[in-house]
């Protein structure tokens, strides 16, 4: 059967259909839509490679924006790139609790995440001369051991202030008021290793403070702790 080639520039209709039962090409405020034959849903598109000149790709672009139906946007960095980037996805979907790693050349693979419970963590709380006692620090996790406490004098206190670290009812459990002297010069560091066994549950740590007439001064209380493996 003979074919006809024509130099069409466009159509005056609202859509252009490919074949009697094929998909429709449709305009929507300047946005090209590829719709199914009945114009009731978007149609699939198959190509060997997709080139997107913009900076993002929207998944679930027609989302309702409520409940569990939301748009998901993949976007490249807006600044900081110095060269083209290619990311090669892993060959499978990995195992539970694994994380993605890179070989430094963009090839991604799954690897087991390292446990972080046994890593040292540091919490810092600032004590000022006019702080109200007790000063809340943080909640020590269950089974955590405090390796050491450092008190760093940032501004020397005047007067005769005292401070200790512990919990309600045992205010000097981890650091006694005799372990430091807040009136020492700025830059002075006091370090204490409590040697106390890990509690079975969580503990709300506090600084118990007595101003002793202080009108100036500031110090940081750093607690180093971890959950042993």
Phi, psi and omega in degrees: 000137182289147177250155180240127174255129180231151180268060180291139175259345181169190178224146178274355180277170183283345181208167177232121183258142176258106182080170182291328182239016183273179182288166179252143167260125189223143177267138174222090181055044178087358179257124182281122177253143173247109189247160177289171185304326181270004181057035181255349180197162176291149178258161178283155177231132178242129179211160181281337179202137178253121177253119180249116183281343178279188185256002183209161175231129180262124171262143184057048187296338180262027183301150178287337181075030179205166180057233178256012185253093183228154176286146178236118184252128171261128189218140176278160179299142180282343178204165174099346180285137178242357180196167177293147182238133174237124177250123178258120185289158178296164183281346179215189183263012173072189180243162180306137176073006174281159179233161179280140172228162180239151176273007181090352178241014176094000178273117185264147177209165180269144176213153180289134180288140177286141177292139182248355182301321184277356178283145177295135173239150183233128173245140180236138178228133180266132174250122177253160183302332183255019179295148177266125182276142357279152178264119180293134178258273178201172179266116178287126182297156176300140178070012178275145177249131174275114181285314179199163174233130175247138173243117183252121178279114177268321174225125183299136177278150168255185182071212180225063184283155175224155179207147176219162180237130179186216179228168178301127181094336176222074193288344179245028184302322186247336178207127181268156179296341179275357181273355181209162178225104187293345181275003177290164186295154176302138182099348178291138180237126173255135182229129182231137175252103188297323182065031182260137180296153180295136176288154180286335179235188178284158177224133176271104183282145180222156168257121175265121192233138172236120186295325180058034179083009182294137176240003179203158176132147177204139179215152177253132178254112182253122180252121179259122184213162178201164174255109183298148178277000000 
